[in-house]
Amino acid sequence: ALVQCLDVRATQVTDVGVTQIAMGLRFLQHLDVSYTNLTDEGVALIAQHLPQLHYLGVGFTKVTDAGVTRIAKRLSKLQHLDVSRNNVTDEAMPSLARHLTRLKRLDLGWTAVTNAGVAQIALHLSKLQCLGVSWTNVTVEGIVQVAQHLPQLQCLDVN
């Protein structure tokens, strides 16, 4: 069977398990490993072996800017990315904005992203329909910039 969707949220899966998933299930288009012990090392393996992913959920893991940058550079087909509740800052936003031009949904909630990072998103991700920035350092100015530059935006979660 050609498994296309795998959800292992809130399991004990680690980078080792993710390696086995990435190498064994090459046809995955949807992978959710949120609420696990995944690190940047595991993300690197996902990015290397699953370039056709359309959805990737790595919320509430141990992913940092380095992991997000790796995702951005290798997973150009992503349409939905959840990196919420991670140690992610503005540092990863230029790479994310430059490479993930097909993104329709992006969740940055509970990260350290600021107006500067969101500005990168607003300027480059024209297909974005939904953006989550709740519990970040984004202010009203950042929200206004997003609203002005993203014509297809339908939902903006600022909580």
CYANA upper distance limits for C-alpha pairs under 8 A (distance plus 0.5 A):
  2 LEU  CA     25 LEU  CA      8.08
  2 LEU  CA     27 PHE  CA      6.79
  2 LEU  CA     28 LEU  CA      8.49
  3 VAL  CA     25 LEU  CA      7.15
  3 VAL  CA     27 PHE  CA      6.96
  3 VAL  CA     28 LEU  CA      6.62
  4 GLN  CA     25 LEU  CA      8.43
  4 GLN  CA     27 PHE  CA      6.13
  4 GLN  CA     28 LEU  CA      4.51
  4 GLN  CA     29 GLN  CA      5.68
  4 GLN  CA     30 HIS  CA      6.80
  5 CYS  CA     28 LEU  CA      6.21
  5 CYS  CA     29 GLN  CA      6.55
  5 CYS  CA     30 HIS  CA      5.07
  5 CYS  CA     31 LEU  CA      6.56
  6 LEU  CA     28 LEU  CA      7.81
  6 LEU  CA     30 HIS  CA      6.69
  6 LEU  CA     31 LEU  CA      5.56
  6 LEU  CA     32 ASP  CA      6.98
  7 ASP  CA     30 HIS  CA      8.42
  7 ASP  CA     31 LEU  CA      6.39
  7 ASP  CA     32 ASP  CA      5.26
  7 ASP  CA     33 VAL  CA      7.09
  8 VAL  CA     13 VAL  CA      7.87
  8 VAL  CA     31 LEU  CA      8.42
  8 VAL  CA     32 ASP  CA      6.50
  8 VAL  CA     33 VAL  CA      5.81
  8 VAL  CA     34 SER  CA      8.03
  9 ARG  CA     32 ASP  CA      6.46
  9 ARG  CA     33 VAL  CA      5.39
  9 ARG  CA     34 SER  CA      5.36
  9 ARG  CA     35 TYR  CA      6.14
  9 ARG  CA     36 THR  CA      7.08
 10 ALA  CA     33 VAL  CA      8.00
 10 ALA  CA     34 SER  CA      6.97
 10 ALA  CA     35 TYR  CA      5.11
 10 ALA  CA     36 THR  CA      6.01
 11 THR  CA     35 TYR  CA      7.80
 11 THR  CA     36 THR  CA      6.47
 12 GLN  CA     36 THR  CA      6.70
 12 GLN  CA     37 ASN  CA      7.65
 13 VAL  CA     17 GLY  CA      5.98
 13 VAL  CA     18 VAL  CA      7.37
 13 VAL  CA     33 VAL  CA      8.35
 13 VAL  CA     36 THR  CA      6.62
 13 VAL  CA     37 ASN  CA      7.22
 13 VAL  CA     38 LEU  CA      7.93
 14 THR  CA     18 VAL  CA      6.69
 14 THR  CA     36 THR  CA      7.40
 14 THR  CA     37 ASN  CA      5.86
 14 THR  CA     38 LEU  CA      5.89
 14 THR  CA     42 GLY  CA      8.09
 15 ASP  CA     19 THR  CA      6.61
 15 ASP  CA     37 ASN  CA      7.94
 15 ASP  CA     38 LEU  CA      5.98
 15 ASP  CA     39 THR  CA      7.17
 15 ASP  CA     41 GLU  CA      7.19
 15 ASP  CA     42 GLY  CA      4.88
 15 ASP  CA     43 VAL  CA      8.46
 16 VAL  CA     20 GLN  CA      7.09
 16 VAL  CA     42 GLY  CA      7.92
 17 GLY  CA     21 ILE  CA      6.75
 18 VAL  CA     22 ALA  CA      6.44
 18 VAL  CA     38 LEU  CA      8.40
 18 VAL  CA     42 GLY  CA      6.62
 18 VAL  CA     45 LEU  CA      8.07
 18 VAL  CA     46 ILE  CA      7.71
 19 THR  CA     23 MET  CA      6.58
 19 THR  CA     42 GLY  CA      7.22
 19 THR  CA     45 LEU  CA      6.58
 19 THR  CA     46 ILE  CA      7.73
 20 GLN  CA     24 GLY  CA      6.24
 21 ILE  CA     25 LEU  CA      6.09
 22 ALA  CA     26 ARG  CA      6.78
 22 ALA  CA     45 LEU  CA      7.33
 22 ALA  CA     46 ILE  CA      6.09
 22 ALA  CA     49 HIS  CA      6.09
 22 ALA  CA     50 LEU  CA      6.68
 23 MET  CA     49 HIS  CA      6.71
 26 ARG  CA     49 HIS  CA      7.44
 26 ARG  CA     50 LEU  CA      6.59
 27 PHE  CA     50 LEU  CA      8.00
 27 PHE  CA     52 GLN  CA      7.95
 28 LEU  CA     50 LEU  CA      7.41
 28 LEU  CA     52 GLN  CA      7.77
 28 LEU  CA     53 LEU  CA      6.79
 29 GLN  CA     50 LEU  CA      8.46
 29 GLN  CA     52 GLN  CA      6.52
 29 GLN  CA     53 LEU  CA      4.59
 29 GLN  CA     54 HIS  CA      5.70
 29 GLN  CA     55 TYR  CA      6.88
 30 HIS  CA     53 LEU  CA      6.41
 30 HIS  CA     54 HIS  CA      6.48
 30 HIS  CA     55 TYR  CA      5.12
 30 HIS  CA     56 LEU  CA      6.68
 31 LEU  CA     53 LEU  CA      7.94
 31 LEU  CA     55 TYR  CA      6.64
 31 LEU  CA     56 LEU  CA      5.62
 31 LEU  CA     57 GLY  CA      6.87
 32 ASP  CA     55 TYR  CA      8.20
 32 ASP  CA     56 LEU  CA      6.18
 32 ASP  CA     57 GLY  CA      4.83
 32 ASP  CA     58 VAL  CA      6.99
 33 VAL  CA     38 LEU  CA      7.89
 33 VAL  CA     56 LEU  CA      8.32
 33 VAL  CA     57 GLY  CA      6.28
 33 VAL  CA     58 VAL  CA      5.88
 33 VAL  CA     59 GLY  CA      8.13
 34 SER  CA     57 GLY  CA      6.03
 34 SER  CA     58 VAL  CA      4.94
 34 SER  CA     59 GLY  CA      5.07
 34 SER  CA     60 PHE  CA      6.24
 34 SER  CA     61 THR  CA      6.62
 35 TYR  CA     58 VAL  CA      7.96
 35 TYR  CA     59 GLY  CA      6.81
 35 TYR  CA     60 PHE  CA      5.35
 35 TYR  CA     61 THR  CA      6.00
 36 THR  CA     60 PHE  CA      7.64
 36 THR  CA     61 THR  CA      5.93
 37 ASN  CA     61 THR  CA      6.05
 37 ASN  CA     62 LYS  CA      6.79
 38 LEU  CA     42 GLY  CA      6.29
 38 LEU  CA     43 VAL  CA      7.74
 38 LEU  CA     58 VAL  CA      8.23
 38 LEU  CA     61 THR  CA      5.94
 38 LEU  CA     62 LYS  CA      6.25
 38 LEU  CA     63 VAL  CA      7.36
 39 THR  CA     43 VAL  CA      6.93
 39 THR  CA     61 THR  CA      7.26
 39 THR  CA     62 LYS  CA      5.24
 39 THR  CA     63 VAL  CA      5.48
 39 THR  CA     64 THR  CA      8.35
 39 THR  CA     67 GLY  CA      8.13
 40 ASP  CA     44 ALA  CA      6.59
 40 ASP  CA     62 LYS  CA      7.63
 40 ASP  CA     63 VAL  CA      5.64
 40 ASP  CA     64 THR  CA      7.08
 40 ASP  CA     66 ALA  CA      7.17
 40 ASP  CA     67 GLY  CA      4.97
 41 GLU  CA     45 LEU  CA      7.12
 41 GLU  CA     67 GLY  CA      8.05
 42 GLY  CA     46 ILE  CA      6.86
 43 VAL  CA     47 ALA  CA      6.55
 43 VAL  CA     63 VAL  CA      8.09
 43 VAL  CA     67 GLY  CA      6.42
 43 VAL  CA     70 ARG  CA      7.93
 43 VAL  CA     71 ILE  CA      7.46
 44 ALA  CA     48 GLN  CA      6.57
 44 ALA  CA     67 GLY  CA      7.22
 44 ALA  CA     70 ARG  CA      6.69
 44 ALA  CA     71 ILE  CA      7.73
 45 LEU  CA     49 HIS  CA      6.55
 46 ILE  CA     50 LEU  CA      6.00
 46 ILE  CA     51 PRO  CA      8.40
 47 ALA  CA     51 PRO  CA      6.56
 47 ALA  CA     70 ARG  CA      7.27
 47 ALA  CA     71 ILE  CA      6.09
 47 ALA  CA     74 ARG  CA      5.87
 47 ALA  CA     75 LEU  CA      6.45
 48 GLN  CA     74 ARG  CA      7.25
 50 LEU  CA     75 LEU  CA      8.13
 51 PRO  CA     74 ARG  CA      6.82
 51 PRO  CA     75 LEU  CA      5.54
 51 PRO  CA     76 SER  CA      7.84
 51 PRO  CA     77 LYS  CA      7.73
 52 GLN  CA     75 LEU  CA      7.44
 52 GLN  CA     77 LYS  CA      6.53
 52 GLN  CA     78 LEU  CA      8.24
 53 LEU  CA     75 LEU  CA      7.19
 53 LEU  CA     77 LYS  CA      6.76
 53 LEU  CA     78 LEU  CA      6.31
 54 HIS  CA     77 LYS  CA      6.12
 54 HIS  CA     78 LEU  CA      4.58
 54 HIS  CA     79 GLN  CA      5.63
 54 HIS  CA     80 HIS  CA      6.91
 55 TYR  CA     78 LEU  CA      6.24
 55 TYR  CA     79 GLN  CA      6.56
 55 TYR  CA     80 HIS  CA      5.27
 55 TYR  CA     81 LEU  CA      6.51
 56 LEU  CA     78 LEU  CA      7.83
 56 LEU  CA     80 HIS  CA      6.95
 56 LEU  CA     81 LEU  CA      5.65
 56 LEU  CA     82 ASP  CA      6.97
 57 GLY  CA     81 LEU  CA      6.43
 57 GLY  CA     82 ASP  CA      5.22
 57 GLY  CA     83 VAL  CA      7.17
 58 VAL  CA     63 VAL  CA      7.87
 58 VAL  CA     81 LEU  CA      8.38
 58 VAL  CA     82 ASP  CA      6.34
 58 VAL  CA     83 VAL  CA      5.77
 58 VAL  CA     84 SER  CA      7.98
 59 GLY  CA     82 ASP  CA      6.09
 59 GLY  CA     83 VAL  CA      5.08
 59 GLY  CA     84 SER  CA      5.07
 59 GLY  CA     85 ARG  CA      6.18
 59 GLY  CA     86 ASN  CA      7.05
 60 PHE  CA     83 VAL  CA      7.97
 60 PHE  CA     84 SER  CA      6.76
 60 PHE  CA     85 ARG  CA      5.15
 60 PHE  CA     86 ASN  CA      6.10
 61 THR  CA     85 ARG  CA      7.93
 61 THR  CA     86 ASN  CA      6.74
 62 LYS  CA     86 ASN  CA      6.78
 62 LYS  CA     87 ASN  CA      7.75
 63 VAL  CA     67 GLY  CA      6.10
 63 VAL  CA     68 VAL  CA      7.69
 63 VAL  CA     83 VAL  CA      8.30
 63 VAL  CA     86 ASN  CA      6.43
 63 VAL  CA     87 ASN  CA      7.06
 63 VAL  CA     88 VAL  CA      8.02
 64 THR  CA     68 VAL  CA      6.93
 64 THR  CA     86 ASN  CA      6.96
 64 THR  CA     87 ASN  CA      5.44
 64 THR  CA     88 VAL  CA      5.64
 65 ASP  CA     69 THR  CA      6.54
 65 ASP  CA     87 ASN  CA      7.55
 65 ASP  CA     88 VAL  CA      5.54
 65 ASP  CA     89 THR  CA      6.93
 65 ASP  CA     91 GLU  CA      6.92
 65 ASP  CA     92 ALA  CA      5.47
 66 ALA  CA     70 ARG  CA      6.76
 66 ALA  CA     92 ALA  CA      7.69
 67 GLY  CA     71 ILE  CA      6.69
 68 VAL  CA     72 ALA  CA      6.64
 68 VAL  CA     83 VAL  CA      8.24
 68 VAL  CA     88 VAL  CA      8.25
 68 VAL  CA     92 ALA  CA      6.70
 68 VAL  CA     96 LEU  CA      7.71
 69 THR  CA     73 LYS  CA      6.73
 69 THR  CA     92 ALA  CA      6.06
 69 THR  CA     95 SER  CA      6.37
 69 THR  CA     96 LEU  CA      6.89
 70 ARG  CA     74 ARG  CA      6.76
 71 ILE  CA     75 LEU  CA      6.01
 71 ILE  CA     96 LEU  CA      8.47
 72 ALA  CA     76 SER  CA      7.04
 72 ALA  CA     95 SER  CA      6.67
 72 ALA  CA     96 LEU  CA      5.41
 72 ALA  CA     99 HIS  CA      6.02
 72 ALA  CA    100 LEU  CA      6.32
 73 LYS  CA     95 SER  CA      7.68
 73 LYS  CA     96 LEU  CA      8.20
 73 LYS  CA     99 HIS  CA      6.50
 73 LYS  CA    100 LEU  CA      8.44
 75 LEU  CA    100 LEU  CA      7.93
 76 SER  CA     99 HIS  CA      6.59
 76 SER  CA    100 LEU  CA      5.71
 76 SER  CA    101 THR  CA      7.83
 76 SER  CA    102 ARG  CA      7.75
 77 LYS  CA    100 LEU  CA      7.74
 77 LYS  CA    102 ARG  CA      6.87
 78 LEU  CA    100 LEU  CA      7.10
 78 LEU  CA    102 ARG  CA      6.81
 78 LEU  CA    103 LEU  CA      6.42
 79 GLN  CA    100 LEU  CA      8.43
 79 GLN  CA    102 ARG  CA      5.91
 79 GLN  CA    103 LEU  CA      4.46
 79 GLN  CA    104 LYS  CA      5.64
 79 GLN  CA    105 ARG  CA      6.91
 80 HIS  CA    103 LEU  CA      6.23
 80 HIS  CA    104 LYS  CA      6.43
 80 HIS  CA    105 ARG  CA      5.12
 80 HIS  CA    106 LEU  CA      6.40
 81 LEU  CA    103 LEU  CA      7.95
 81 LEU  CA    105 ARG  CA      6.86
 81 LEU  CA    106 LEU  CA      5.54
 81 LEU  CA    107 ASP  CA      6.97
 82 ASP  CA    106 LEU  CA      6.33
 82 ASP  CA    107 ASP  CA      5.18
 82 ASP  CA    108 LEU  CA      7.31
 83 VAL  CA     88 VAL  CA      8.25
 83 VAL  CA    106 LEU  CA      8.38
 83 VAL  CA    107 ASP  CA      6.53
 83 VAL  CA    108 LEU  CA      6.24
 83 VAL  CA    109 GLY  CA      8.30
 84 SER  CA    107 ASP  CA      6.17
 84 SER  CA    108 LEU  CA      5.20
 84 SER  CA    109 GLY  CA      5.23
 84 SER  CA    110 TRP  CA      6.18
 84 SER  CA    111 THR  CA      6.69
 85 ARG  CA    108 LEU  CA      8.10
 85 ARG  CA    109 GLY  CA      6.81
 85 ARG  CA    110 TRP  CA      5.13
 85 ARG  CA    111 THR  CA      6.10
 86 ASN  CA    110 TRP  CA      7.62
 86 ASN  CA    111 THR  CA      6.29
 87 ASN  CA    111 THR  CA      6.65
 87 ASN  CA    112 ALA  CA      7.53
 88 VAL  CA     92 ALA  CA      7.60
 88 VAL  CA    111 THR  CA      5.97
 88 VAL  CA    112 ALA  CA      6.44
 88 VAL  CA    113 VAL  CA      7.33
 89 THR  CA     93 MET  CA      7.99
 89 THR  CA    111 THR  CA      7.08
 89 THR  CA    112 ALA  CA      5.30
 89 THR  CA    113 VAL  CA      5.16
 89 THR  CA    114 THR  CA      8.10
 89 THR  CA    117 GLY  CA      8.04
 90 ASP  CA     94 PRO  CA      8.27
 90 ASP  CA    112 ALA  CA      7.82
 90 ASP  CA    113 VAL  CA      5.59
 90 ASP  CA    114 THR  CA      6.97
 90 ASP  CA    116 ALA  CA      7.18
 90 ASP  CA    117 GLY  CA      4.90
 90 ASP  CA    118 VAL  CA      8.37
 91 GLU  CA    117 GLY  CA      8.01
 92 ALA  CA     96 LEU  CA      6.74
 93 MET  CA     97 ALA  CA      6.39
 93 MET  CA    117 GLY  CA      5.87
 93 MET  CA    118 VAL  CA      8.02
 93 MET  CA    120 GLN  CA      6.79
 93 MET  CA    121 ILE  CA      7.41
 94 PRO  CA     98 ARG  CA      6.48
 94 PRO  CA    117 GLY  CA      7.91
 94 PRO  CA    120 GLN  CA      6.35
 94 PRO  CA    121 ILE  CA      8.21
 95 SER  CA     99 HIS  CA      6.55
 96 LEU  CA    100 LEU  CA      6.12
 96 LEU  CA    121 ILE  CA      8.33
 97 ALA  CA    101 THR  CA      7.18
 97 ALA  CA    120 GLN  CA      6.56
 97 ALA  CA    121 ILE  CA      5.75
 97 ALA  CA    124 HIS  CA      5.99
 97 ALA  CA    125 LEU  CA      6.51
 98 ARG  CA    124 HIS  CA      7.04
100 LEU  CA    125 LEU  CA      7.98
101 THR  CA    124 HIS  CA      7.57
101 THR  CA    125 LEU  CA      5.90
101 THR  CA    126 SER  CA      7.92
101 THR  CA    127 LYS  CA      7.72
102 ARG  CA    125 LEU  CA      7.98
102 ARG  CA    127 LYS  CA      6.90
102 ARG  CA    128 LEU  CA      8.41
103 LEU  CA    125 LEU  CA      7.32
103 LEU  CA    127 LYS  CA      6.81
103 LEU  CA    128 LEU  CA      6.23
104 LYS  CA    127 LYS  CA      6.04
104 LYS  CA    128 LEU  CA      4.56
104 LYS  CA    129 GLN  CA      5.51
104 LYS  CA    130 CYS  CA      6.89
105 ARG  CA    128 LEU  CA      6.38
105 ARG  CA    129 GLN  CA      6.42
105 ARG  CA    130 CYS  CA      5.20
105 ARG  CA    131 LEU  CA      6.43
106 LEU  CA    128 LEU  CA      8.10
106 LEU  CA    130 CYS  CA      6.90
106 LEU  CA    131 LEU  CA      5.54
106 LEU  CA    132 GLY  CA      6.77
107 ASP  CA    131 LEU  CA      6.27
107 ASP  CA    132 GLY  CA      4.85
107 ASP  CA    133 VAL  CA      7.15
108 LEU  CA    113 VAL  CA      7.86
108 LEU  CA    131 LEU  CA      8.04
108 LEU  CA    132 GLY  CA      5.95
108 LEU  CA    133 VAL  CA      5.69
108 LEU  CA    134 SER  CA      8.06
108 LEU  CA    136 THR  CA      8.19
109 GLY  CA    132 GLY  CA      5.96
109 GLY  CA    133 VAL  CA      4.97
109 GLY  CA    134 SER  CA      5.14
109 GLY  CA    135 TRP  CA      6.26
109 GLY  CA    136 THR  CA      6.57
110 TRP  CA    133 VAL  CA      7.82
110 TRP  CA    134 SER  CA      6.79
110 TRP  CA    135 TRP  CA      5.27
110 TRP  CA    136 THR  CA      5.89
111 THR  CA    135 TRP  CA      7.68
111 THR  CA    136 THR  CA      5.93
112 ALA  CA    136 THR  CA      6.06
112 ALA  CA    137 ASN  CA      6.59
113 VAL  CA    117 GLY  CA      6.29
113 VAL  CA    118 VAL  CA      7.67
113 VAL  CA    136 THR  CA      6.30
113 VAL  CA    137 ASN  CA      6.31
113 VAL  CA    138 VAL  CA      7.24
114 THR  CA    118 VAL  CA      6.89
114 THR  CA    136 THR  CA      7.25
114 THR  CA    137 ASN  CA      5.11
114 THR  CA    138 VAL  CA      5.08
114 THR  CA    139 THR  CA      8.13
114 THR  CA    142 GLY  CA      8.24
115 ASN  CA    119 ALA  CA      6.47
115 ASN  CA    137 ASN  CA      7.65
115 ASN  CA    138 VAL  CA      5.45
115 ASN  CA    139 THR  CA      7.10
115 ASN  CA    141 GLU  CA      7.75
115 ASN  CA    142 GLY  CA      5.11
115 ASN  CA    143 ILE  CA      8.44
116 ALA  CA    120 GLN  CA      7.28
116 ALA  CA    142 GLY  CA      8.25
117 GLY  CA    121 ILE  CA      7.24
118 VAL  CA    122 ALA  CA      6.61
118 VAL  CA    138 VAL  CA      8.00
118 VAL  CA    142 GLY  CA      7.02
118 VAL  CA    146 VAL  CA      7.59
119 ALA  CA    123 LEU  CA      6.64
119 ALA  CA    142 GLY  CA      7.38
119 ALA  CA    145 GLN  CA      7.34
119 ALA  CA    146 VAL  CA      7.45
120 GLN  CA    124 HIS  CA      6.81
121 ILE  CA    125 LEU  CA      6.00
121 ILE  CA    146 VAL  CA      8.29
122 ALA  CA    126 SER  CA      7.72
122 ALA  CA    145 GLN  CA      7.42
122 ALA  CA    146 VAL  CA      5.50
122 ALA  CA    149 HIS  CA      5.99
122 ALA  CA    150 LEU  CA      6.50
123 LEU  CA    149 HIS  CA      6.90
123 LEU  CA    150 LEU  CA      8.36
125 LEU  CA    150 LEU  CA      8.02
126 SER  CA    149 HIS  CA      8.18
126 SER  CA    150 LEU  CA      6.09
126 SER  CA    151 PRO  CA      7.69
126 SER  CA    152 GLN  CA      7.66
127 LYS  CA    150 LEU  CA      8.04
127 LYS  CA    152 GLN  CA      6.71
127 LYS  CA    153 LEU  CA      8.36
128 LEU  CA    150 LEU  CA      7.32
128 LEU  CA    152 GLN  CA      6.78
128 LEU  CA    153 LEU  CA      6.32
129 GLN  CA    152 GLN  CA      5.83
129 GLN  CA    153 LEU  CA      4.47
129 GLN  CA    154 GLN  CA      5.65
129 GLN  CA    155 CYS  CA      6.99
130 CYS  CA    153 LEU  CA      6.27
130 CYS  CA    154 GLN  CA      6.37
130 CYS  CA    155 CYS  CA      5.16
130 CYS  CA    156 LEU  CA      6.30
130 CYS  CA    157 ASP  CA      8.35
131 LEU  CA    153 LEU  CA      8.24
131 LEU  CA    155 CYS  CA      6.96
131 LEU  CA    156 LEU  CA      5.52
131 LEU  CA    157 ASP  CA      6.74
132 GLY  CA    156 LEU  CA      6.42
132 GLY  CA    157 ASP  CA      5.05
132 GLY  CA    158 VAL  CA      6.96
133 VAL  CA    138 VAL  CA      7.50
133 VAL  CA    156 LEU  CA      8.06
133 VAL  CA    157 ASP  CA      6.37
133 VAL  CA    158 VAL  CA      5.72
133 VAL  CA    159 ASN  CA      8.39
134 SER  CA    157 ASP  CA      6.36
134 SER  CA    158 VAL  CA      4.71
134 SER  CA    159 ASN  CA      5.43
135 TRP  CA    158 VAL  CA      7.80
135 TRP  CA    159 ASN  CA      7.54
138 VAL  CA    142 GLY  CA      6.20
138 VAL  CA    143 ILE  CA      7.56
139 THR  CA    143 ILE  CA      6.93
140 VAL  CA    144 VAL  CA      6.64
141 GLU  CA    145 GLN  CA      6.78
142 GLY  CA    146 VAL  CA      6.75
143 ILE  CA    147 ALA  CA      6.70
144 VAL  CA    148 GLN  CA      6.62
145 GLN  CA    149 HIS  CA      6.68
146 VAL  CA    150 LEU  CA      6.43
147 ALA  CA    151 PRO  CA      7.85
147 ALA  CA    153 LEU  CA      7.71
